[in-house]
Amino acid sequence: MKRVMAVVFVLALCTSVLGGCASQSAVQQLQAQQDQMMQRLNALEQAQPANVQAAQRAEAAAQRAEAAADRAEQMANKAESIFMKHLKK
């Protein structure tokens, strides 16, 4: 009976040790994934100012294009009014 109990305890100890080893490898794998995610986040954080500057430049270019379109429309209206004056004569 003592031998049976000893074998049961040894088997329980072995499964605990094996389970601990398996969980340690899972922990190591999760730590590696966490390190990769942190590297990605750091890269994104470093790229953020460049992205903001690019967005600001794009917005400024859009405003300049809109101003140019407004000037072109005003010139077209002026040309149309001059043309209409000449038609009336």
Summary of the structure (lengths in Angstrom):
residues: 89
radius of gyration: 37.4
end to end distance: 125.7
largest distance: 125.7
contacts: 169
relative contact order: 0.04
helix: 98%
strand: 0%
